[in-house]
């Protein structure tokens, strides 16, 4: 009998290597510039992170939302990512497709009481141009090109 493969209702998906996990943060240009220059974040305040590129694009309105004009990719050590999950406020939100339509499973959003610890961060890069390129391609009905720019985010096996 055919048994349907079903996506779990809640799933952590992330761009990852053997040693790192990528999360995203939408922030103001000033915060982004400082983080990129220092390769760290200033302490204090709650930080919202998600390993879902599409959820980050949705939450920032493709970098158009005031105070969220820039989207940073933050590569964390796997241990740091696990600690962030353990010491955070976790929310589940509908994953989005490229045009921001809700999908039938949820992605994780991680709320930390302060910025990720310096020892967790291996790199910070600005992915705002990619988010905007995807939005531009979608606006001109070039989905076939837009999907090629989206990072591969396989399921992350929680420890």
N, C-alpha and C positions, 0 to 999 in steps of 0.2 A: 504494500500500500504506500502511496506517495505521502510523505510527511513534509509539510511546509516548513522551510527554514524561516524563522521569525526573528526580527531584531528585538532585543530586550527593550522594555519600556524605558529604562534608564541605562545609559551607556556612556562611559568615559572614553572618548576618542581623542587621540592627540598625535601630532607629528612627534616622532620620537626616534632616538638612537639607542644603542645599548647603554649609554651613560646619561642621556638627557631627555627631558620632556619639554615641549614648547607650550607656553601659555601666552595669552594676549591680554593687553590692557589698552583701553581707549582712554586718552588723556588730553590735556590742553597742550598747545604748542610749547609753552614754557616748561612744563613738566617733562615733555618728550625731549626737548633739547638738552636739558640738564641730565636726564637719565642716559641719553646717548653719549654725551660727552664724558660722564663719570663712569658709565657702565654699572650704575647702581641707582637706587632711589633714595630720596630723603626719607628719614623715619617720620612716623606719625601719620595719623589719618587712616581710614579704612581704604583698602585697595581691592578692587574687583578684578579678578582674573578668570579667564576661561581658556581651556585647551581647544575650544572650537573656533576656528577661523571664521566660519559663517556666522556664528553667534556674536562674535566681536564686531563683524561688519554690520550686522543687524542692529546691535545695541548702540553703535556710533552713527547710525544712519549713513553708512559708507563714508564716515569722516566728516559729515555735515552737521552733526549735533553740537551745539555750543558747549565748550568744555571737553569735548570728546573728538576733536578734529584730527587727532593723530592716533594711529594704532601701532603699538609696539609689540614685537614678538620677543618674549623673554624666555631664553633657554635656561631651564633649571636642572640641577642634578636630579637624578631619580629619587635619591634620598630626600632632597629638598622638596620635591613635588609631593612625596608621601607625607612629609611633615606638614606641608601646607594643607593637605587634605585633613590631617589629624587635628591641627590647631586652627581651624577656620570655621566660618559659618558657610555651610554648603546649601546651595539652592539648586533646584532642578527646573529647567525651563525648556520649552519646546525647541528642539533643534530646528534650524531653518535651511531652506534650500537657497540657491543663489539670488532669487528674487524676493527673499525674506518670507516666503510662505511657510507656515508651521508644518513640520513633518510629524510623523506618528510615533516619535520617540523623543526622549528628553536628554539634553546635554547638561553638563555640570557647570555651575558658576561658583567660584570660590571667593569668599569675602574674608580677607585677612585684616586683623586689627592694625597692622602696619605693613610697610613694604616688605617684600621677600628679603630674607637675610642675605647679606652680601655673599656668604660662602655658598649659597644655593645657586647664585646667578653665574652662568658661564658666558652668556652673551646677551646683548640687547640690540635689536635691529628695528628699523622703521619699515613697516610693511604698508604704510598708508598709500604709497604709489600703486601697489598691487591691488589694494582694495578699490581704489579709484579707477584703475584700468579695467577691472572686472565690471564695475558699475557702468563705465562707458561702453564696454562691449555689449552688455545686456541692453542698454538703451538703444543700441543700433541693431538689435536682434542677431547678435553674434555669439549665441550660447556655446557653440562648438569651440570657439576660441577662449571664451571666459572660463570654461571648466578646466582648461589646460593650466590655468594660473592658480587654481585652488590647491593648497598643500594636501598631500596624502595624509589622512588621519585615521590609522587603523585603531581598533579597540585597544585600550590600555588595560592590561591585567593588573588589578589592584592586589597589593601584597597582603 
